[in-house]
Amino acid sequence: MTAVTRAPLARSALWRFMLALAGAFALASLAAGLLAHRAVDAYVRARVAEAIAADLDGLADVHAAGGAAALKQAIGRRVTAEPRRIYLLVDAQGEPQAGNVAGWPNNLAPDARGLSFRVEERDDSFEGDARALADGSRLLVAHSQADNRALRADLLGRLALPALAALALMLLASWRLARRALARIAAMNAACARVEAGEMTARVGDLASQDELGALARNIDAMLGRIEALMGGVQTLSDHIAHETRTPLARLRARLERAHAGAADAATRAAFDDAIGETQTIIDIFSALIDITATEAARGDAKGLVDVDLAGTVARVVDLYEGVAEDRGVRLTARTAPAHVLGDPTLLMRMVANVVDNAIKFSPEGGAVSITLASAGGETTLAVRDEGPGVPQAFREAAFERFARAEEARGAPGHGLGLTLVRAIAIRHGMKIALEDAHPGLRVVIRATA
């Protein structure tokens, strides 16, 4: 039976589609994050500016109500309460009067607004503003950039965490959905592969689902059912024809033989010989059809199967065909290793004999036919190689069909049922059969798994 394994997710078109959706979501989240960063930055700057302006307004009101002394006391309280902020009051000449820095930052103009500067002794940058008071003094209030950055990071983190969680959930959901869909697709492929291997009753069975994969499964099962019915009709018809015709043909052959015995001259006897030969060919064809049908019908039934020494089977076939090969000028050799399979001894004998018979039949005079039997890793491999014309690549699948014959074999004796019977026997025993190039010739390989 053809083995079908579930394809890795990396090779799955569905998984790649899911990843593309996740990637699009990630890009959209990144774009939204950049926009959110700009919005958060603008928001933080606006809130800091409002806080600084409110601070300056409050201190200016203190100065207006209580004068410079009251303002200095207020600045002292602010410095104690907010040590990371900068407060500075300088008089009209620029001399410090209160605050937590030694003097007006050198890179700032006295009347500047929207200030940004760095204080080396604090190893920090600041953003602030200045206000001129009624007595000519100037007041500076600034907030640490580190505090502002922490606020931005906190806000961005609050936005980023839900986005990352959503992306992780989307990837997990995509993986679960892809695995589930791939399992259902693998079941469809497995059913089709079993039918391809000859198990016409195989079905997908996913009939309850109402989604598109369920509809596909139902259509596949309906198609396989129709194929099984058509194939069954053809096989039943051929079986009935074979059964109903074989007996009359046998009687016809017996009458021809009696007439042959009573013929008076050689020409009449020769004509009867030809008629008897043609009748026997037809009987052989019908017998082969009946055997193929019976073997296919027994597929999967372990009744009657016993342990078979395959090496002994090969040895008996070699003994049987050595004389035939010698008459055709073909060298027949065998190299075997101990190998045992569960099977029907008679059917396995016919399978090996048919393959060897074909190999000898199509080998040229002076050619060689070699049989090898090996067993390793739980698998037994039987290979028969000839040096004949081989089978074209395009014809190898059709070679196992009833009455199929390649152009190169049209003139050879036979009726195109040998490989059909060989495949039926192989399937009956759960074996795989393949035709390979031997360069020159053909190599028929039959594999059995323990």
C-alpha positions, 0 to 999 in steps of 0.5 A: 500500500502506498504510504502517505505521511503528513507533510511538515508544516514548513512545506504546507501552503496553508501554514505559509498562508497563515504565516503571511497573515501573521506577518501582515498582522505584525507589520500592521501592529508595527505601523500602529506602534510607530503611530502610537509612539508618536502619539505617546511622545506628543502626549508626554511632551504636552503633559510635561509642558502643562506641568511646567507651565502650572509650576511656573504659574504657581510660583509666579503667583507666590512671588506676586503675593509674598515677594521674593522671600515667599518665592524662595521658601516655595522653591525650597519646598519644591526642591525637597519634594521633587529632587529630580527636577530643576528649580532656579531663581536668579536676580536681574543680574543673573545671580542665583537666589534659590534653587538646586543648581549653581547657575543659569545653564550656559547654553541657554539664553536668559529669555529663551522659551521651551528649553532643552539642556544637559546638566553634566554634574547630574549626568542627565538631560532636562526639558523646561521653561523660564519666566520673567518676574515683575522685579526683573528676576527670572525663574527656571523650572525643568523636568528630567528627561529620564522621567519623561522617557520612563513615562513614555516607555510605560505607556508604550509597554501598556500598548505593546504588551496587548499587541504582542499577546494578540500576535502570539495568540494569532500564531498559536491559533494559526498553528492549531488550525493549520495542523487540524486542516493538514490532518484532514487533508492527509486523511484525504490523501491517504484514502486516495493513495489506498485506492491507487494501491488497489484498495477500492473500498477506502474512504475519507469518512469526514462526512459530518463537517459542514465546512469546505473540507467536509464538502471536499471529503464528501465529494471525494468519497462519492467519487471513490464510490462511483469508481468502485462501482464502475470497477466492480461492474467491469470485474464482475462482468469479466469474471462472469464471462470467464466463468461462463465461457471456460466450460464451453471452451473446454468442451470445444477443445475436447471435440477438436482433439477428438476430431484431430484424432480422426483426421485422415490427412496431415493438412487437416490435422495441422488445421486442428492443431492450430484451432486447439492451440487458439482455443487453449490460449483463450482458456488460459486468458479466462483462467488468468482473469479468474485468478486475478479476480479471486486474488483481488477479492482476497485482499486483506484476508489473512485466512490461509496465510502461513509462514513462507520461506521465500528463499526456498520459493526462489530456488524452486522457480530457478529449478523450474526455469533453468531448462527454459533459460538454457533453451533460449540461450539465457543465463539464469542466476540467483543470489538469496538470503534467508527471508520469510514472509506471511503468505500463500505459498502457491500464489507467491510461487506464481508471482515469482514464476511470472516475473522470471518467465517474463524476464527470460522471455524478453532477454536476448540470446546470450543475455542474463537474468539475475534474481536477488533476495535480501532482507534488512531492517524489517524489509524483504526485497526481491529483485529480478533483472533482465537485459531485454528492451525494458519498459518505457517510463511512460508505460510503467504504471499501465504495464500492470493493467489487464491486457496492457502490452508495450509496443516493444512486446507486441510480437512476443508470446503472451496476453498481457495478464502476467504483471496484472496477476503479479500485482494482484498477488503482491497487493494480496500480501501487502507488498509493493512492486515497482519497475525500474531501469536496469541499464540495460533491461528491466528490474522488477522490485518487490518489497515486503515489510514485516 
